[in-house]
């Protein structure tokens, strides 16, 4: 579960940890539909790509305290996110997750 500690809103009920090479490599590539209540969490990551993806995603860049330091909304397929220095986690989810999160918010998962 991922919640926004700053505003108390639920971000997602399920987390897919991208903590192994195979999960990090595949990620959401070729996925036809990400569930609205699921996010992927990439530890020790500063940048992602959307190659071979079929839909846009929202990407949240978090520091070591799980504070959102950057929010990229609707990154479309075949793009590369910005490199965010200081990011320790990246959360990928459907574009709707952006509605409940702002830069500076603290998340819990």
C-alpha positions as CSV (number, residue, x, y, z in Angstrom):
1,X,0.0,0.0,0.0
2,X,1.2,3.5,-0.8
3,X,-0.3,6.5,1.0
4,X,0.4,10.2,0.9
5,X,1.3,11.1,4.5
6,X,1.0,14.8,3.7
7,X,-2.7,14.8,2.7
8,X,-3.8,11.3,3.9
9,X,-4.9,10.1,0.5
10,X,-4.4,6.5,-0.8
11,X,-2.2,6.3,-3.9
12,X,-2.3,2.5,-4.5
13,X,-3.3,-0.7,-2.7
14,X,-0.7,-2.9,-4.4
15,X,3.1,-2.5,-4.9
16,X,5.1,-4.4,-7.4
17,X,8.7,-4.1,-6.2
18,X,11.2,-3.8,-9.1
19,X,14.0,-5.1,-6.9
20,X,15.4,-7.8,-9.1
21,X,17.1,-7.5,-12.4
22,X,14.4,-9.3,-14.3
23,X,11.6,-7.0,-12.9
24,X,13.7,-3.9,-13.4
25,X,14.5,-4.8,-17.0
26,X,10.9,-5.7,-18.0
27,X,9.0,-3.2,-15.9
28,X,5.8,-2.2,-17.7
29,X,7.1,-3.0,-21.2
30,X,4.5,-4.9,-23.2
31,X,2.0,-4.6,-20.4
32,X,-1.5,-4.0,-21.8
33,X,-3.1,-2.4,-18.8
34,X,-1.8,-1.4,-15.4
35,X,-4.4,-1.8,-12.6
36,X,-5.6,1.6,-11.2
37,X,-4.6,0.5,-7.7
38,X,-1.1,-0.9,-8.5
39,X,2.2,1.0,-8.7
40,X,5.7,-0.2,-9.4
41,X,8.5,0.9,-7.0
42,X,12.1,1.0,-8.3
43,X,14.6,1.4,-5.5
44,X,18.0,3.1,-6.2
45,X,16.8,4.6,-9.5
46,X,17.0,8.2,-10.9
47,X,15.6,7.7,-14.4
48,X,13.2,5.5,-16.4
49,X,12.1,5.0,-19.9
50,X,8.7,4.1,-21.5
51,X,10.0,2.1,-24.5
52,X,7.6,-0.7,-25.7
53,X,4.9,0.6,-23.4
54,X,1.3,1.0,-24.6
55,X,0.0,3.8,-22.4
56,X,1.3,7.0,-20.6
57,X,2.3,6.8,-16.9
58,X,3.0,9.1,-14.0
59,X,6.4,8.9,-12.5
60,X,7.2,10.1,-9.0
61,X,10.8,10.6,-7.9
62,X,11.4,10.3,-4.2
63,X,14.4,11.0,-1.9
64,X,15.6,8.8,0.9
65,X,12.9,10.1,3.2
66,X,10.3,9.2,0.6
67,X,9.5,12.8,-0.1
68,X,8.4,13.5,-3.7
69,X,11.1,15.7,-5.2
70,X,9.7,15.6,-8.8
71,X,6.5,14.5,-10.4
72,X,6.3,13.8,-14.1
73,X,2.7,13.4,-15.3
74,X,1.7,11.5,-18.4
75,X,5.0,10.3,-19.8
76,X,4.0,8.8,-23.1
77,X,5.4,5.7,-24.7
78,X,8.9,5.9,-26.3
79,X,10.1,8.6,-24.0
80,X,12.8,8.9,-21.3
81,X,12.1,10.6,-18.0
82,X,14.4,13.3,-16.7
83,X,17.4,12.2,-14.7
84,X,16.6,13.3,-11.1
85,X,19.7,13.7,-8.9
86,X,19.0,12.7,-5.4
87,X,16.2,10.3,-6.3
88,X,16.3,7.1,-4.2
89,X,13.0,5.6,-5.3
90,X,10.8,5.9,-8.4
91,X,7.2,5.1,-8.4
92,X,5.4,4.3,-11.7
93,X,1.7,4.3,-12.0
94,X,-1.3,5.2,-14.1
95,X,-1.7,8.9,-14.8
96,X,-4.5,9.2,-12.2
97,X,-2.1,8.8,-9.3
98,X,-0.8,12.3,-10.1
99,X,-4.1,13.7,-8.7
100,X,-3.3,12.8,-5.1
101,X,0.4,13.7,-5.0
102,X,2.4,16.9,-5.3
103,X,6.1,17.7,-5.1
104,X,7.1,18.0,-1.4
105,X,4.6,15.4,-0.2
106,X,5.8,12.5,1.9
107,X,4.7,9.0,1.0
108,X,4.6,5.8,3.0
109,X,5.0,2.3,1.7
